[in-house]
Amino acid sequence: MALSLGVIGGAIDIIYIFMVLRCERVLCA
């Protein structure tokens, strides 16, 4: 269970970072 939660947390972190970078690109553009 801890392992699955860690994988989900890692995926959320990656998605969050991707969205932040995308928003920054849109604002900069």
GIJO-V801838 format. One record per pair of residues at least 12 apart in sequence whose ideal C-beta (glycine too) atoms are under 8 Angstrom apart, sorted by sequence separation. I is the first residue (numbers start at 1). GAP is how many residues later the second one is. D is the distance in whole Angstrom. If there is no record, write none. Layout:
BEGIN
{{I/GAP/D} {I/GAP/D}}
END
This chain:
BEGIN
none
END
